[in-house]
């Protein structure tokens, strides 16, 4: 990941295809959430998910909150888009 002169990470958007599937729900998004909680991701970080499931941002976040949730979720969830 690129960094600015002050050694902080640059904002970026992570796109995950098939985001409503098992792999994303159990491995990919929990790993990104851990990085967020550790402060590794830039403040402007966003995650955009694509899948065939009929969801919107709110439904997507609700599904993930049930599966992952936890401390820091309220700050992380607004960065998730479907």
C-alpha angles and dihedrals in degrees: 000000000000119000134203123240091272091058095249118131120260118240116262141168120238114206119200120190115207090023095159091063132100097259093054093045097047104031118009104045095038088054092050089047090054090052089050092051090049090054094242096125123079119253089246094054117136133182119209118191129197126193142138093254116111100245140131129206093276095048092046092051092046092053091050094045089058092047100039114006121137139121112348095020094119090058093044100045098069088061091062119093132177 
